[in-house]
Amino acid sequence: MEEKILKEIFERVNRGEKAGLVTVTETSGSTPRKAGTIMGIFRDSIVGTIGGGNIEYKLINSTREMLDTDEICREFSYNLTTDDELRMNCGGNMKGVVKIFSPSPKLLICGAGHIGQKLFNISKNLSFNTKIIDDREELKRDCPELTLGDFEDILKNEIITGETYIVIATRGHLLDEKVLNLVKDRGAKYIGIIGSRRKITALKENLGEWSDNIYAPIGLKISDGTPEEIAIEILAEILKIKNNGELVHRSIMSL
């Protein structure tokens, strides 16, 4: 059962979901399960059990509350006899911890040109689960990790969540627009599009509705125009959105 619980948590997180792991760390007296018992809790289901009854019901609810916040760890301690909210006949004491597992933020780079490749290489050193996509087979030589294929075929099967960041930098504005239409209403945290202001103005006119999660032209205005520095300014903008950052200097001019 433990293997099944851990496998389910892994698969959920790999699909872009949060998952909670409840672990009983200490028991005394008469309790329904003993130390070492684990249980997986998700927004729509559970796997395993720590003994049922009110204590399990209480932990399911509190864990699901954690899934909707940034809290990642919470200890619990219950006396199964004296706790007024439990009143379980088995008695005893149970202690444990709830750990929340979250998927790594996903970075989808749509386009493996000069900027896309530079962005891909830099982002691999960060916490992102990064994928680079293109339909040009010749780019595979310079970017062996490229996911090669038709953008529509790949993106329609891609899991996109509130922790997904998308960069659109294909070989042309018509394909950029096609890719944007494939991803724009699927809940991504960030969609950035490379292009001149003229191109972006035309794109806005074609789309009609422009969502708050779409950033174009892409990036912070800090580069010298080279692919390497453009990639850094794109990633800087993504990190600002991801971390709710500030555009301020850290240096203290005077104390």
N, C-alpha and C positions, 0 to 999 in steps of 0.2 A: 504493500500500500504506500509506503514512503516513497518508493521510486515513482509510482503513479502520480503522487501529489507533486513532487519536484518536477517531473516531466511536464505536467499540466501548467505549472507556473512558468517554466521555461518557454513553453509554446505560446502561452498568452502574451508574455513580454515580447517574444520574438515577433508577434503579430501587431505589436504596437499598443498593447493594453497594459494597465497597471494590475498588479496582483499582490495579495497579502498572504504572508506566511505566519501562522500562529504556532508558537512553540511553547510547550509546557516545560518549564525549567526546574520546577521544584514542587513536590507534593508532600503532605503529611496527613496522617489519619486516613479516613476512608474517602477516597475520591474516585470518580468514574474512570479516569485514565491516569497513567503515571507519568513521571518525568521522562522527557524525550518524545512524547506524542506530538505530532504535527498535524496541521490542517491548512488547506489552501482556501482562500476566500476571494471571490471575484464579484464584480458588480451584478452578475446575473446567475451565479451558482456557487456551490461550494464543493470541495472534494476532501474526503476524510472527515474525522470527527474528534473532538476532545472530550466527548462524553454525552453530548446532547443536553437537554434541559435548559433552564434559564441562563446558566453561565455561557453556554454556547450561543444562545440567542443574543445575549448581551455583547459578546465578542464579535459576532457577525455584524451587528449594527455599528459598533464602534470602528471596526476595521473598514467598513464601507464608507463611513464618514471620513476616514483617513485617505481613502482612495480619491476623494474629491478635494484634498488639500495638498500642501507641500510637506506635511508631516511624514517622516519616513520610519520612525521607530517609537514604540510606546510600550512600557512595562505594565503588567496588570498583576493584581494580588487580590484573591477572594477567599473569604471564609464562608464555606458553603452552608454553614448552619446559622451563623449570626447575621449575615448580610441580609437586611430586610428585603432587598430586591431579588434575592435568590431563593432563600428558604428551601434548600434542597435537602432531602432526607438523608443523603449519604454522609453528610458532614465532611469534616476535613478542611484542609487549606490547599489552595492551588496558586502557584505563581508562574509567570511566563512573560513572553515578549511577543509583540506583533511587529513584523518587519515588512515594509512596503517595497516592492521591486518595481521600478519604472523602466520603460524602454529608453535606450539611448536616443537622443534627438536624431532624426533622419535628415540627411542633406541629399537632395536629388539634384544633380547637375544635368540639365538637358542641353547637350551640346558639348562636344569634345574638341573644340578648337583650341587656340592658344590660351585664352583666358580660362576656359573650362578645365583644361588639363592642369594649369597652374593652381587653380582653386582646389581641384581634387587632391593634388599632391600636398598642399598645405593643410587641408582639413583632415587628412589621414592621421595627423599628429595630435588631433584634438579628440573630444569625446563623441564626435558624430559617427553615426553609421552611414557612410557615404557611398552613393552609387552614381556613376557617370554613364550617360546614355547617348548613343548616336547611331545613325544609320549608315555612316560612311566606313566601309570596311578597311580602307587604307589607313584610318586613324588607329587601328588596333596595333599597328607596329610600334607607334610611339606611346600608346596607352594600353598595355596588355590587359589591364583590369576593366577595360571598357565593356559595358553591356551593349552588345551590338544587336540592332534590330529596328523595326519600325516603331516610331514613338507611340503611336496609338495602341499597337499590340502590347507594348511593355507597360505603358502608363495605365491602361484600363484595368490591369491586374495588380497594380501597385497599391499597397496599403498606405493611405494618407490620413494622418491624424493631426491633432493640435500641436504635436511636437515634430511636425514635418516642415522643413525649410526647402524651398524650391528655387533654383536659379535657372532662368531660361536664356540660353545664349546659343541658339542654333545657327545654321548657315544663312538664314535670311528671315526677313520680317514676316513673310507669309507663313513660314513654318513656326516662327515664334508665336504668332497669333493662334495657329492650330493647337500648339502645345498648351498655350494659356487656356483655351477653351476646354481642353481635356482635364485641367486640374483646378480651375478657378473656384468651383463651387463644392469642393470636397473637404473643406475644413482645415487646410494647411495654415500654419501660423504665419508663414511668410512666403510670398511669391515675388521674386525680383526679376526684372527684365532688362537686359542690356539694350541700349540704343540711344540715339540722339533725341533731343527734345522734340524735333519735328516728327520723327518716327513714332514716339510715344503719344504725341498729340493725335496723330492719325489713328493709332491703335485705340485710343480712348473713344474717338468718334465712332469707330467700327463696333466696339463692344457696347457702347451705350452706358451700361452700369459699371462703375469702378469701385471695387470693394476696398475696405480699409486695410486688408492684408496684402494688397498689391503695391509694390514699390518700384517706381520707374521714373526716370532712369535709375538704375541700380547703384547702390554703394554710397559711402561717404565721400565727400570731396577732399581727398587727401593725397591722391596719387600723382605721379608724374606722367601718366598716360601709357606706361609700359604694361604688358600683360601681367608681369609679376606683381606690380604695385596695384593694378586694377583688381587683381584677385584678392589682395590684402584689404583694399577698401570695401570690397563686397563682403568679405568675411567679417570685417569690423562692424558693418551694418547689421549683419546677421547676429553677431554676438551681442550687440546693443539691444536688439529685439529679444533675443533669447534670455538674456540676463537682466532685462529691465535696466539697462545701464544708463549712464549719464555722459553727455559730451562735455566733459570738464577735464582740466589738467589736474593731476594728482599733486603736483609740486606746491609747496607752501612758500609763498614769496616772503612772508614775514611772520614772526611769532609774537 
